[in-house]
Amino acid sequence: LAMTTEEKNFFSAKILLPALKQDDSVLLHLIVNFMPTGLKGLAISAIIAALLSTVNSMIMVVSARVASDTFSDNVSSKMNLNMLRTITAVVGFLGLIVAYFVHGIIDLIIGGSQVISVLALPILGGLYLSKPKEREPGAFYSILAGIVVTIISMLILGYHIAFVPGLIAGFIVYAISLVKKQ
């Protein structure tokens, strides 16, 4: 019987901590209950440092990508810095909103993969259709429609089939853009 690392950690913690109800807090409970006093703080500090480093890197990558894709190169360095700071603050705030509403890492992974699935059609269209430059607006609006419909579907239908309406909406928008170009 194959088990993931998370399942193995949870079941081994069940032996040590039989009253444990949440599997999200296994590592924290093991640190608090079984590590020596001096190492508890060090272990928790290491976890927080790794978390902050990862989140910081993700926010910076998203901010730089949005700024380079959205704004022209003809802006001054001071204005560019101000735009990057604003985008970083907005991305960080959006991350806080997502963290407030999504209650587990598994839900976040499933939701993220559902949202990303709407990228498939525009990517395939860009790769296999002639004149990809002419397809850019259709691809952009297809992605936008797919993401919006997928997020709304997550709120209404739940996480498991939310990508289906998003893919359908993206397909319809992309098909309309292809028909309009001809």
C-alpha positions as CSV (number, residue, x, y, z in Angstrom):
1,L,0.0,0.0,0.0
2,A,1.6,3.2,-1.2
3,M,1.4,6.3,1.1
4,T,2.5,9.9,0.6
5,T,5.0,11.4,2.9
6,E,2.2,13.5,4.5
7,E,0.2,10.3,5.2
8,K,3.2,8.5,6.7
9,N,3.9,11.5,9.0
10,F,0.3,11.7,10.1
11,F,0.0,7.9,10.9
12,S,3.3,7.9,12.7
13,A,2.2,11.0,14.7
14,K,-1.1,9.1,15.4
15,I,1.0,6.6,17.4
16,L,2.8,9.3,19.3
17,L,-0.2,11.7,19.6
18,P,-3.4,9.6,19.5
19,A,-5.6,12.6,20.4
20,L,-4.5,14.6,17.3
21,K,-7.4,15.5,15.1
22,Q,-5.9,17.7,12.3
23,D,-3.3,16.4,10.0
24,D,-2.2,20.0,9.0
25,S,-0.6,20.5,12.4
26,V,1.3,17.2,12.8
27,L,4.8,18.8,12.4
28,L,4.0,21.6,14.9
29,H,2.7,19.1,17.5
30,L,5.7,16.8,17.1
31,I,8.1,19.8,17.5
32,V,6.2,21.1,20.6
33,N,5.8,17.8,22.3
34,F,8.9,15.8,21.5
35,M,11.8,18.2,20.8
36,P,14.1,19.7,23.5
37,T,13.4,23.3,24.6
38,G,16.3,24.9,22.8
39,L,15.5,23.1,19.5
40,K,11.8,23.9,19.5
41,G,12.4,27.6,18.8
42,L,15.1,26.8,16.2
43,A,12.8,24.4,14.4
44,I,9.9,26.7,14.3
45,S,12.1,29.6,13.2
46,A,13.5,27.5,10.4
47,I,9.9,26.7,9.2
48,I,8.9,30.3,9.3
49,A,12.1,31.5,7.5
50,A,11.5,29.0,4.7
51,L,7.9,30.1,4.4
52,L,8.7,33.8,4.3
53,S,11.5,33.3,1.8
54,T,9.2,31.3,-0.5
55,V,6.3,33.8,-0.3
56,N,8.7,36.7,-0.8
57,S,10.1,35.1,-3.9
58,M,6.7,34.3,-5.3
59,I,5.4,37.9,-4.7
60,M,8.5,39.4,-6.4
61,V,8.3,37.1,-9.4
62,V,4.6,37.9,-9.9
63,S,5.2,41.6,-9.5
64,A,8.1,41.7,-11.9
65,R,6.2,39.6,-14.5
66,V,3.1,41.8,-14.3
67,A,5.1,45.0,-14.5
68,S,7.1,43.8,-17.5
69,D,4.0,42.5,-19.3
70,T,1.8,45.5,-18.6
71,F,3.9,48.6,-18.7
72,S,6.1,50.0,-21.5
73,D,9.9,50.4,-21.3
74,N,9.6,54.2,-21.8
75,V,8.9,55.0,-18.1
76,S,11.5,56.5,-15.8
77,S,13.2,54.4,-13.2
78,K,11.5,56.2,-10.4
79,M,8.1,55.6,-11.9
80,N,9.0,52.0,-12.6
81,L,10.0,51.6,-8.9
82,N,6.7,53.1,-7.8
83,M,4.8,50.8,-10.1
84,L,6.7,47.7,-8.8
85,R,6.0,48.7,-5.2
86,T,2.3,49.2,-5.9
87,I,2.0,45.9,-7.8
88,T,3.9,44.1,-5.0
89,A,1.5,45.6,-2.4
90,V,-1.6,44.5,-4.5
91,V,-0.2,41.0,-5.0
92,G,0.6,40.6,-1.3
93,F,-2.9,41.8,-0.4
94,L,-4.5,39.4,-2.9
95,G,-2.4,36.6,-1.3
96,L,-3.8,37.6,2.1
97,I,-7.4,37.4,0.8
98,V,-6.8,34.0,-0.8
99,A,-5.2,32.8,2.5
100,Y,-8.2,34.0,4.4
101,F,-10.8,32.2,2.2
102,V,-8.9,29.0,1.4
103,H,-8.6,26.8,4.5
104,G,-6.1,24.2,3.5
105,I,-3.1,23.7,1.3
106,I,-4.8,20.9,-0.6
107,D,-7.7,23.1,-1.5
108,L,-5.3,25.8,-2.6
109,I,-3.4,23.4,-4.9
110,I,-6.6,22.0,-6.4
111,G,-8.0,25.5,-6.9
112,G,-4.8,26.7,-8.5
113,S,-4.6,23.8,-10.9
114,Q,-8.2,24.3,-11.8
115,V,-7.5,28.0,-12.6
116,I,-4.4,27.1,-14.6
117,S,-6.2,24.6,-16.7
118,V,-7.9,27.4,-18.6
119,L,-4.5,28.2,-20.1
120,A,-4.4,25.0,-22.2
121,L,-6.6,26.2,-25.1
122,P,-4.9,29.5,-25.7
123,I,-1.4,27.9,-25.5
124,L,-2.4,25.2,-28.0
125,G,-4.0,27.8,-30.2
126,G,-0.8,29.9,-30.1
127,L,1.4,26.9,-30.9
128,Y,-0.7,25.3,-33.7
129,L,-2.6,28.1,-35.4
130,S,-1.1,30.3,-38.1
131,K,-0.2,33.9,-37.3
132,P,-0.1,33.7,-33.5
133,K,0.3,37.5,-33.2
134,E,-3.2,37.9,-34.6
135,R,-4.5,35.5,-32.0
136,E,-3.1,37.3,-28.9
137,P,-6.3,39.4,-28.1
138,G,-8.5,36.3,-28.4
139,A,-6.1,34.3,-26.2
140,F,-6.0,37.0,-23.6
141,Y,-9.8,37.3,-23.4
142,S,-10.1,33.6,-23.4
143,I,-7.8,33.3,-20.4
144,L,-9.6,36.1,-18.6
145,A,-13.0,34.7,-19.2
146,G,-11.9,31.2,-18.2
147,I,-10.3,32.4,-15.0
148,V,-13.3,34.5,-14.0
149,V,-15.8,31.7,-14.8
150,T,-13.6,29.1,-13.0
151,I,-13.4,31.2,-9.8
152,I,-17.1,31.9,-9.8
153,S,-17.7,28.1,-10.4
154,M,-15.5,27.3,-7.5
155,L,-17.7,29.4,-5.2
156,I,-20.9,27.9,-6.6
157,L,-20.0,24.3,-7.6
158,G,-17.0,23.6,-5.3
159,Y,-13.5,22.7,-6.3
160,H,-13.9,19.4,-8.1
161,I,-15.6,20.4,-11.4
162,A,-15.1,24.1,-11.4
163,F,-12.6,24.0,-14.4
164,V,-15.3,22.6,-16.8
165,P,-17.4,25.8,-17.0
166,G,-14.1,27.8,-17.2
167,L,-12.8,25.7,-20.1
168,I,-16.1,26.0,-21.9
169,A,-16.2,29.8,-21.5
170,G,-12.6,30.1,-22.6
171,F,-13.3,27.9,-25.7
172,I,-16.3,30.0,-26.6
173,V,-14.4,33.3,-26.3
174,Y,-11.4,31.8,-28.3
175,A,-13.7,30.4,-31.0
176,I,-15.4,33.8,-31.4
177,S,-12.1,35.5,-31.7
178,L,-11.0,33.0,-34.4
179,V,-14.3,33.5,-36.4
180,K,-14.0,37.4,-36.1
181,K,-10.5,37.4,-37.6
182,Q,-11.6,35.6,-40.7
